[in-house]
Amino acid sequence: MTQVPVGVRPTKRCLADLGLSVPDLGHPLEELDNPVVAAAQAVPHQRDAGGARRILALCDRVWFKVKTADQRAVVTRLHDDDLPDGLPRDAGRWWIGAAGRRQADSPQRDFYESIKRECTDGKTVSTARLLPADWDWKRFTAEQAVAWRREMKKMVLRLISMSLTTGKLAVAEFRHHRVKALVRLDEDHEAYLAIIAEGIPDPAIFALLLDCVPGVTPDDWQPEPSPLAETESAPGEIIWSTLLRSEVASAILDLDTAR
C-alpha cells in the first residue's frame, strides 16, 4: 500500500545551505516547500529524457545541475554500492548534495565554481562529502517507518469500517501480508472485533496492528480461541479479539469517513 519513496531528497548539508529547518517525521524532505527542492524533483525525468545538464567538473560520479531564479544545486543518483542494506528497490536513490546562489557578478564566488573547488584536491576530484551521511539515512528510515504506520492505521480503520457496515469479513493485502477484520454480534447484541493476520511472524508488528484501533488498550485484547469471541484460527493465522464498544465503533466510522 505504501508507495516506495522515489523523490529527490535534500541532504542535511543541503538543508543547511538553503537555511531550511528540519520538519517533523511526517513531512518527507523531498516534499519541502522550497523552489530548489521542488525543481530538483524533475531531474530524474529530465535525465531519462536526455535533458538533464551534467556538471562536467565533478567527474568522479554523475552530478546534474538544478537552477531556479538565483539559486543553484547539485543532484546525483546513487549507485547500488552507495545504498544501505535493506532498502526497497529504487528507494533513496536521488539526492540533492548541496545548494547555493548564483553570483553573476563574481564567477569565482559562483556556486558551481565553489563546489568544484571544494571537491578538488590537486588533480583529484571527490564528491564524497556531498553524498548522504549517517544522519540522512536515519532520517530516511524514520520517515518510512512513520509513513508505514500511517498507512497501516488507515488500512485497519478501513477494514473495521467495512465489516461494521457490511457485517462481513473485510480483507486487505499490506506489505505482502494479509490482514482481516471481522465485527460480529452475539445473541446479547454485544459487538466483538477480531483482527486476523496471515504471514506476520513478528509479534511487534501484530502489536502495531492492534494499536491502530482507537479506544482499545492492549489489555482489552484477547488471543483466540478464547471465551470472548470463540473464533478458531486457520493455519498460518493469528487472531486477537476485543469487545467493541459502541462509542469506539462510532469513532472508527467517523475517522474512516474523514479520510
N, C-alpha and C positions, 0 to 999 in steps of 0.2 A: 504493500500500500504506500509506504513512504518512498518518494522518488529519490534516486541517488543524486546527491548534490553534484552538479557539473558546472557551477558558476565559476567566475574568475575572482579569487579571494585576495584581498589585501593582506600582506604580512603585517606583523606588529611594527616592523620598521616603516612600512608604507603608511600605516595609520598615524605614526608619529610625524612623518613627512607632511601629511595632509592636515595635521592638527586635529585629528578625529579622536573622540573618546571611545572607549570600548563599551558597546551596548550589552544588555543582558543576553543570556544564552539563547533566549527565544528569538533573537534577531540575527539571522545569519549575516556574516560580514559581507558576503557578495551582494546583499540587498541594501547596503547602506545608502542613504540619500546623499550622494556626493557625485559631482559631474565626472570625476576621473574614474571612480568605481563603476558608475553607470556606463561610461564609454568603453571601459575595458571588457564589459560583457559581450561586446560584438567581436572581439578579437578571434575567438575560436572559429566563428563563421567566416570571418574575413580570411583567416589562414586557409580554411578549406576551399574557399573560392579563389584563392590566389591573390587576394588584395591586401593582405597584411604587410606592413613595411618593417623589414628587419633592421636591427641596429648592427651594422657590419663590424663596428669596432669591438663589440662584445662577442668575440669569436669562439669562446670555449663552449658555448651552447647557443641555441637559437633564442634570441630576445626580440620582441616586437615593440613598436612604438605605439603609445597612446597619446593623442593630442586632443585637448579641449580648451578653447579660449587661450589663456596664457599658461595653462597647467600641462605638465607632461608626466609620463610614467613609462615603466618598462614591464612587459608581461612575458612569461615563459610557460611552456608546458613541460612538466616533469617527466623524466624517463622512468622506466619501471624500477630501476635500482635506486631511485631517489625516494621512493614511497615506503612508508612504514608497512609492516606486515599486517594483514587482516582487513585492509580497506576494501570496500566493494569496488568492482571494476569501474574504472573511469572516475572514481571519486577522488577529490583533492588533487587533480592533475594541473589545474591552471592557477597561476598566482601572479599578483602584482608585486614585484620585488621592491620597488622604490618609486618615489614621485617627487616632483619639484616644479619649478616655474621656468618658463622660457625667458631668457634675458637677451632680447633682440639687440639691445644697445651695448652688450658686453659678451661676445662669444665665449670668452674664457670662463665666464660665470654661468653660461647656459647649462641647463640641466643635463643634457646628453654629454656635453663635454666634461662636466663634473663627475658623472658616473663613469665615464671612460677613464679618467684619471684615478678615481677611487679604486677601480678594479684592475689597474695596470701596474705591474711592478717590473720595471725594465722592459723586457720584451715579452713578459708573461702576462696573460690575461686570465683572471679568475673571478668569476661572479658568484662564488660560493656564498659570500656574505649576503647576497640578495635573495637567497633561497629561504623557504620557510624553516624556522628553527623549532626547538622543542615546544616553546610556548604556542606556536602556530598550530602544531599538530594536536596538542592538548585541547586547545580551543575548538578545533575542528571536530574532534571526537566528542567533546562535551555538547556541542551543538547538535550532533547527530543523535546523541542519547536523549536530549530534550525533545527533538522532533519525533523520535521513535516513540517516546512515552505519550506525546500529544496525539499521535496517530492511533496508538493503541487505545487510549481512553475514548477517542472519537468512535472507534470501531465497537468497543464494548457497549457504550451507551446506545449506539445504533442497533446492535443486536438485541439488547434488552427491550428497547422501544418496539422493535418489530415483533418480538414474542408477546409483549404486553398487548399489542394491537391485534395480532392475528390468533394468539393462543397456541401458536405452533413453534417448533424448534427453529431458531434462526442460526445460520451458519455463515462463516466467512473465512477466507484464507488470509493469513497475516504472516509475512516473512517465512513462508514455507511451512507454517503451522496452520492447523485448522482449529478454530475457536467457535464454540457454540454457546447459545444462551437459551434457557427454557424457563418460562414462568408458568406455574401450574397452580390450580386451586384444589383444595381438598374439600371433603364434604362439609366442613365447618366454615367454608368460604374464606379460609386463610390462604394467602398467596405465598408461594415459595419460589425462589430464584435459584437455578442451578447454572453454574458456569462450567463448561466442559472443554477440555483442551486435548488435542492429539499432537504428539510429536514435540512436546515441551518437557524434556527431562530435567531441566534446571528448576528447582523449587523457587529460586529467587524470581525467575521470570513469571512463574504462575502467581506468586505473591503480588507482583506488579499488576497482573491482570485483575486480581480480586480488589486491589487497592483503587482501581479505576471506578469502582461503584461508589457513588457518593452516599454518605449517610450510613454506611455499613462499616463497622470496626472489624479488625482482624479476629477478635473473639467471637464475633457473630457468625463466622463461617464454620461449617462442619464438613469433614470429608465424607464422601459417600462410598459405600452404602452406610446410611445412618437412619435412626428413627425419624429424622427431621423430614426429609423428602422421599425417602425409600426409593432411591434411584440406583440402579445397578449400572456399573461402568462396563463398556465393551472393551475388548483387548486394545491396549495402547491408549486408552482414555484415562484422564484424571478428572474427577468431578468434586466440586465443593458446592455446598448449598447454604442458603440462609433464608430466614423469614423475611419477606419483602413487605415492609410496612407501606401503607397507602401513601403517606407523605413522601417516602422515598421514591415510590413509583411515579408519583406526580412530578417530582423534581427531575427524574430521568426523562420523562416525556417532554418537559419544558426545555431541558438542556438540549435534547436531540432536535427539537423543533427550532431552537435558536440557531443551530448550526446550519 
